[in-house]
Amino acid sequence: MTELLAPAGDLERLKIAYLYGADACYIGGKDFSLRANAKNFSLEEIKIATEFAHSLNKKIYVTVNIVFHDKNLLNLDEYLSSLKEIGIDAVIVSDIVAVKKSYEKGLDIILSTQSSILNYRAINFWKNLNVKRFVLGRESSREDIIRIKKECNVELECFIHGAMCTSISGKCVLSNYMTNRDSNRGGCAQICRWVFKNEDENLPDFTFMSKDLNMVEYIEDMINIGVSSFKVEGRMRSIYYIATVIMCYRKIIDKINSHTLTEQDKKYYQKILNRVANRDSMPQFYHKFPSVNESYFTDRIEISNQDFLGIVLDYDEKNKLIYLEQRNYFKKGDIVEFIGPNMEPITYTINTIIDEENNNIEVARHPQMHLYLPFDTPINKYSMMRIKLFDK
Amino acid sequence: MKNKIIITINSLDELNNYLKLGINLFAYPLKGFCVGMPNTFLIEEIPSDGYLFINRILDNESIDKLNDILNNIKIKGIIFDDLGVLELIKNKDIEKILYLSHFNSNLESIKLYLEYVDSLIVSTDITKEELININNNLKNKLTIFILGYVPSMYSRRLLIDNYSKFYNIPKNNPLKIMNNQKEFLLYENDYGTMFYHVPLFNGLELMNLEAKYYFINSAFLNSDDIQKLLANKYEGSYDRGFLDTETIYKLKEDNSD
């Protein structure tokens, strides 16, 4: 079965990802990880996360994927020993020194997309160094993936959703030059989303921002090819984004496996995924070489999404009340829906809102205020309330 | 020391000029296997005492094509980025120089790669102090980038082409772009777009370090520029890259561990 692999920037995101259908999560520690802006996990939190994952019979991978400078190596041995002791399922690495040390510690190794692999010969080099799984470059075509699988018969992890680097991953140090932050040590400032002047001032500004990746159309094909793991990008994304994306792909994969996926299903999930993203998304290198349509050429186009209205903290069976934490403005009369693990969306009209002082209120306007909503149907903890989006 | 310089070549006409300067090791960008190089060479044009320069990340079809080429030529060595190339040449009696662009930033990794190659070009993203420390442990093994435009981003996409098509304007290749007084020189071919940091990097002082080779990337320079730079008479601008400036590793300290 192909694994659905989710990003998790902290424990809350991790729990959400698993509950909404991820088979595995990848996380970063506070050191040696390429998303220095994410909250990331202390060793104690990695232990908690690992215990949580394994209690659900799911997997957890830890990124140790910076390009090391000498002084960054000082605590690496100790850190990898700790990860081994905690019992994580694998490390995601790119630097050869991290590959060697991880193997010596007995850790399973996933080679990061930072290693820019697009051919089977490169896989053979790393295979001899005991790498178990490979995250292919996002520039891999369908034919490349098929050939690599055929020649090497290794586990392949492919990105299926989320932001794209304009650069081949690992081949960009624009942040180093623009901000002095080291791209390959977690400091990427997303320079590929900045606007540059053409040296000819009469010509338009130069931008080179890629649209996001979205592989809904090709999931079945990738399963048939033998891709081992479907990876979703975005350790810094919101819980709502993670829940929505993971839930959509979970349902798509399950429906493919049960031979029940319809074109109508795909259209519906595409609409949901398009709505939750703040940028356009599409397949990129898989089926054709990307050109004008796969990039943005005007200023940064990102739409703030306020569909996520609240997260369910509990359900009071006795009084039939949903206990909810507000995340965006809503009011009486709004038609919303609840989404959650192992349930179909439930449509709900808000007729009553009760605050924590037991007052009936008209609107929920304060971020993270706690509220009660009467509802006869039990709604599980960690379910989410969102604006009613689409009918299936 | 100039006899330890390997320089990429833009034109066969330049060779005599370089030989007069005492430079006699030449790397030829191989047509179809390079990005960011404005001049490339057919395999028939490359002499047997030359180095092939291959800086593309290769797909399966390209690595197979390269294999065919390498089985039918005689050359002194190869400077390459993609580790798949290493698999093609590991049993061949040619000099192997690994140029992993932004990797090769610490002593232990470099030692590990040196188990497979004869030399490697150290990352230009480290400080002079870091470089000296690495080099002190590996005398006469490293190749040190001393001069030329430094790659700062390599995209598989045709970014200049897309830009000109979108705005329906003539395609300027190379193209110079800027933001907040930082400039980049872009060059595109069928295999992608390379961004070079502007101004060019001048680390000629690094020739004081005992290295196996010193590497000059002459893309967008000519032999006259190189001659002036080596003689310290170049009037254009240049900088020292990150030799004196350590890049930021962690954005904020977190003591919660």
Chai-1 contact restraints between the chains, C-beta under 6 A:
chainA,res_idxA,chainB,res_idxB,connection_type,confidence,min_distance_angstrom,max_distance_angstrom,comment,restraint_id
A,K30,B,D254,contact,1.0,0.0,6.0,A-B,restraint_1
A,K30,B,D257,contact,1.0,0.0,6.0,A-B,restraint_2
A,A36,B,K250,contact,1.0,0.0,6.0,A-B,restraint_3
A,A36,B,L251,contact,1.0,0.0,6.0,A-B,restraint_4
A,S42,B,S256,contact,1.0,0.0,6.0,A-B,restraint_5
A,S42,B,D257,contact,1.0,0.0,6.0,A-B,restraint_6
A,V67,B,F103,contact,1.0,0.0,6.0,A-B,restraint_7
A,V67,B,S105,contact,1.0,0.0,6.0,A-B,restraint_8
A,F68,B,N106,contact,1.0,0.0,6.0,A-B,restraint_9
A,H69,B,S105,contact,1.0,0.0,6.0,A-B,restraint_10
A,H69,B,N106,contact,1.0,0.0,6.0,A-B,restraint_11
A,D70,B,N106,contact,1.0,0.0,6.0,A-B,restraint_12
A,D70,B,L107,contact,1.0,0.0,6.0,A-B,restraint_13
A,L73,B,N106,contact,1.0,0.0,6.0,A-B,restraint_14
A,D95,B,S109,contact,1.0,0.0,6.0,A-B,restraint_15
A,I96,B,S109,contact,1.0,0.0,6.0,A-B,restraint_16
A,I96,B,L112,contact,1.0,0.0,6.0,A-B,restraint_17
A,V97,B,E108,contact,1.0,0.0,6.0,A-B,restraint_18
A,V97,B,S109,contact,1.0,0.0,6.0,A-B,restraint_19
A,S116,B,I57,contact,1.0,0.0,6.0,A-B,restraint_20
A,L118,B,I57,contact,1.0,0.0,6.0,A-B,restraint_21
A,L118,B,D59,contact,1.0,0.0,6.0,A-B,restraint_22
A,N119,B,L58,contact,1.0,0.0,6.0,A-B,restraint_23
A,N119,B,D59,contact,1.0,0.0,6.0,A-B,restraint_24
A,N119,B,N60,contact,1.0,0.0,6.0,A-B,restraint_25
A,N119,B,I63,contact,1.0,0.0,6.0,A-B,restraint_26
A,N119,B,G84,contact,1.0,0.0,6.0,A-B,restraint_27
A,Y120,B,N60,contact,1.0,0.0,6.0,A-B,restraint_28
A,R121,B,I63,contact,1.0,0.0,6.0,A-B,restraint_29
A,R121,B,G84,contact,1.0,0.0,6.0,A-B,restraint_30
A,R121,B,E87,contact,1.0,0.0,6.0,A-B,restraint_31
A,A122,B,L83,contact,1.0,0.0,6.0,A-B,restraint_32
A,A122,B,G84,contact,1.0,0.0,6.0,A-B,restraint_33
A,N124,B,E87,contact,1.0,0.0,6.0,A-B,restraint_34
A,F125,B,L83,contact,1.0,0.0,6.0,A-B,restraint_35
A,F125,B,L86,contact,1.0,0.0,6.0,A-B,restraint_36
A,F125,B,E87,contact,1.0,0.0,6.0,A-B,restraint_37
A,E139,B,R156,contact,1.0,0.0,6.0,A-B,restraint_38
A,D144,B,D59,contact,1.0,0.0,6.0,A-B,restraint_39
A,D144,B,N60,contact,1.0,0.0,6.0,A-B,restraint_40
A,R147,B,N60,contact,1.0,0.0,6.0,A-B,restraint_41
A,T166,B,S155,contact,1.0,0.0,6.0,A-B,restraint_42
A,S167,B,M153,contact,1.0,0.0,6.0,A-B,restraint_43
A,S167,B,S155,contact,1.0,0.0,6.0,A-B,restraint_44
A,I168,B,I57,contact,1.0,0.0,6.0,A-B,restraint_45
A,I168,B,Y154,contact,1.0,0.0,6.0,A-B,restraint_46
A,I168,B,R156,contact,1.0,0.0,6.0,A-B,restraint_47
A,K171,B,Y154,contact,1.0,0.0,6.0,A-B,restraint_48
A,C172,B,M153,contact,1.0,0.0,6.0,A-B,restraint_49
A,V173,B,H102,contact,1.0,0.0,6.0,A-B,restraint_50
A,V173,B,D125,contact,1.0,0.0,6.0,A-B,restraint_51
A,V173,B,S152,contact,1.0,0.0,6.0,A-B,restraint_52
A,L174,B,S152,contact,1.0,0.0,6.0,A-B,restraint_53
A,L174,B,M153,contact,1.0,0.0,6.0,A-B,restraint_54
A,N176,B,T247,contact,1.0,0.0,6.0,A-B,restraint_55
A,Y177,B,S152,contact,1.0,0.0,6.0,A-B,restraint_56
A,Y177,B,H197,contact,1.0,0.0,6.0,A-B,restraint_57
A,M178,B,K182,contact,1.0,0.0,6.0,A-B,restraint_58
A,N180,B,T247,contact,1.0,0.0,6.0,A-B,restraint_59
A,N180,B,I248,contact,1.0,0.0,6.0,A-B,restraint_60
A,R181,B,I248,contact,1.0,0.0,6.0,A-B,restraint_61
A,D182,B,T247,contact,1.0,0.0,6.0,A-B,restraint_62
A,D182,B,Y249,contact,1.0,0.0,6.0,A-B,restraint_63
A,N184,B,H102,contact,1.0,0.0,6.0,A-B,restraint_64
A,R185,B,Y249,contact,1.0,0.0,6.0,A-B,restraint_65
A,G187,B,I248,contact,1.0,0.0,6.0,A-B,restraint_66
A,W194,B,N179,contact,1.0,0.0,6.0,A-B,restraint_67
A,F196,B,I177,contact,1.0,0.0,6.0,A-B,restraint_68
A,F196,B,N179,contact,1.0,0.0,6.0,A-B,restraint_69
A,K197,B,M178,contact,1.0,0.0,6.0,A-B,restraint_70
A,E199,B,K176,contact,1.0,0.0,6.0,A-B,restraint_71
A,P204,B,Y167,contact,1.0,0.0,6.0,A-B,restraint_72
A,F206,B,Y163,contact,1.0,0.0,6.0,A-B,restraint_73
A,F206,B,I177,contact,1.0,0.0,6.0,A-B,restraint_74
A,F208,B,L159,contact,1.0,0.0,6.0,A-B,restraint_75
A,S291,B,N162,contact,1.0,0.0,6.0,A-B,restraint_76
A,V292,B,N162,contact,1.0,0.0,6.0,A-B,restraint_77
A,V292,B,K165,contact,1.0,0.0,6.0,A-B,restraint_78
A,V292,B,F166,contact,1.0,0.0,6.0,A-B,restraint_79
A,S295,B,N162,contact,1.0,0.0,6.0,A-B,restraint_80
A,F297,B,F166,contact,1.0,0.0,6.0,A-B,restraint_81
